[in-house]
Amino acid sequence: MKSAEIKDLSVKELQERIDVEKAQLSKLKLQHGVSPIENPSIIKKSRRDIARMLTILRQKNPKC
């Protein structure tokens, strides 16, 4: 997900998207631990997307 797309989301949408991405990341890590997934770089991409969303969330709402 691009930064420009993330900036267009509201604070509530960002929080929901972060929760979904974190759940998906957990599933990916579990799957990769049990048997290697075909493309392990999606774990890295997912982590970076979460970090990007958290950064923009903090910029929009510095209190959290």
C-alpha positions as CSV (number, residue, x, y, z in Angstrom):
1,M,0.0,0.0,0.0
2,K,1.4,3.4,-1.0
3,S,1.8,6.3,1.5
4,A,-0.5,8.5,-0.6
5,E,-3.3,5.9,-0.3
6,I,-2.8,5.6,3.5
7,K,-2.9,9.4,4.0
8,D,-6.3,9.5,2.4
9,L,-7.7,7.2,5.1
10,S,-9.3,8.5,8.3
11,V,-7.9,7.7,11.8
12,K,-10.6,5.1,12.4
13,E,-10.0,3.4,9.1
14,L,-6.3,3.4,9.7
15,Q,-6.7,1.7,13.1
16,E,-9.0,-0.9,11.6
17,R,-6.6,-1.6,8.7
18,I,-3.7,-1.9,11.1
19,D,-5.6,-4.5,13.1
20,V,-6.4,-6.5,10.0
21,E,-2.8,-6.3,8.8
22,K,-1.4,-7.4,12.1
23,A,-3.8,-10.4,12.2
24,Q,-2.7,-11.3,8.7
25,L,0.9,-11.0,9.6
26,S,0.4,-13.4,12.5
27,K,-1.2,-16.0,10.2
28,L,1.7,-15.6,7.7
29,K,4.3,-16.1,10.4
30,L,2.5,-19.2,11.7
31,Q,2.2,-20.7,8.2
32,H,5.8,-20.0,7.5
33,G,6.8,-21.6,10.8
34,V,4.9,-24.8,10.0
35,S,5.9,-25.1,6.4
36,P,7.8,-22.6,4.3
37,I,5.5,-20.3,2.3
38,E,6.1,-19.9,-1.4
39,N,7.0,-16.2,-1.2
40,P,8.5,-15.2,2.2
41,S,9.0,-11.6,1.1
42,I,5.3,-10.9,1.7
43,I,6.0,-11.1,5.4
44,K,8.5,-8.3,5.0
45,K,6.1,-6.3,2.9
46,S,3.3,-6.7,5.4
47,R,5.6,-5.5,8.3
48,R,6.6,-2.5,6.3
49,D,2.9,-1.7,5.5
50,I,2.0,-1.8,9.2
51,A,4.9,0.5,10.0
52,R,3.9,2.9,7.3
53,M,0.3,2.9,8.6
54,L,1.4,3.4,12.2
55,T,3.7,6.3,11.2
56,I,0.9,8.1,9.4
57,L,-1.5,7.4,12.2
58,R,0.9,9.1,14.7
59,Q,1.2,12.0,12.3
60,K,-2.5,12.5,12.2
61,N,-3.2,11.8,15.8
62,P,-0.1,12.6,17.9
63,K,-1.9,11.8,21.2
64,C,-1.8,8.0,20.7
